[in-house]
């Protein structure tokens, strides 16, 4: 009984690794199967469960939620009124307390901004079926 040795046969090994294996497999396919014998495994297509070929790459995009960003910037404007950059760097805890106080004193404006952003988001998603408003290169501006 003859036992097959693993690896590339000497004839194909002389060609080099990549070229040799390609030629060996092509010759094997040409030989085909003998009468009455089947292939051991069926060839499968490239799928997610069989990712043998990974040359395709997904394009990287950054999605920015437009309504929430605008509302957040408006709230930040209210909270940061009267706080300088140097004061925020020197005394961060005191600056945060002052920002909280600013939001509490202007709570009517903050509530209006919050509710307005919710309404704007709801209306925009109902009116605009396409949720991407615009894009600049890899940056996508989204409504929801």
C-alpha positions, -999 to 999 in steps of 0.1 A, spaced: 0 0 0 14 34 -11 9 64 12 6 98 -4 31 123 10 18 157 19 31 187 0 39 197 -35 54 171 -59 91 177 -68 82 185 -105 59 214 -94 81 225 -65 108 236 -89 84 262 -103 81 280 -70 54 279 -44 26 299 -60 32 290 -96 38 253 -87 6 249 -67 -14 266 -95 1 242 -121 -4 212 -99 -41 220 -93 -46 227 -130 -31 193 -139 -53 176 -113 -84 192 -127 -74 181 -162 -70 145 -151 -106 146 -138 -121 118 -118 -121 81 -125 -152 63 -134 -174 56 -104 -155 81 -82 -168 114 -69 -151 145 -58 -147 146 -21 -160 182 -17 -181 204 -38 -168 238 -48 -185 266 -29 -190 302 -40 -174 330 -21 -198 340 6 -197 355 41 -194 320 55 -167 311 30 -145 342 28 -116 327 9 -112 357 -13 -109 390 6 -98 415 -20 -130 436 -19 -130 461 9 -158 481 23 -157 519 18 -152 537 51 -177 565 57 -184 587 87 -221 594 94 -230 626 111 -266 629 125 -275 664 114 -305 672 136 -288 660 168 -256 678 160 -273 711 154 -293 707 186 -262 698 206 -243 728 193 -273 751 203 -273 736 238 -236 740 240 -240 776 231 -264 781 260 -243 762 285 -210 778 276 -222 814 277 -199 834 301 -173 807 303 -139 815 288 -115 789 275 -88 797 300 -113 795 329 -125 761 316 -88 748 315 -78 762 348 -109 753 368 -128 725 349 -151 716 378 -162 751 384 -168 756 346 -190 725 345 -210 738 375 -214 771 357 -225 754 325 -251 734 345 -263 766 361 -266 783 327 -287 754 314 -310 755 345 -315 793 343 -322 790 305 -342 758 308 -371 771 287 -347 776 257 -331 742 264 -365 725 264 -375 743 232 -343 731 215 -347 695 227 -384 693 216 -376 712 183 -349 687 175 -373 657 181 -400 672 160 -375 681 132 -361 646 132 -396 630 131 -408 653 103 -376 649 83 -377 610 85 -414 611 74 -409 636 46 -375 624 34 -375 587 26 -339 590 17 -322 596 50 -289 609 37 -291 647 31 -257 652 16 -222 639 15 -187 654 13 -163 626 4 -165 599 31 -186 621 54 -223 615 51 -249 639 66 -278 619 79 -312 630 92 -318 600 116 
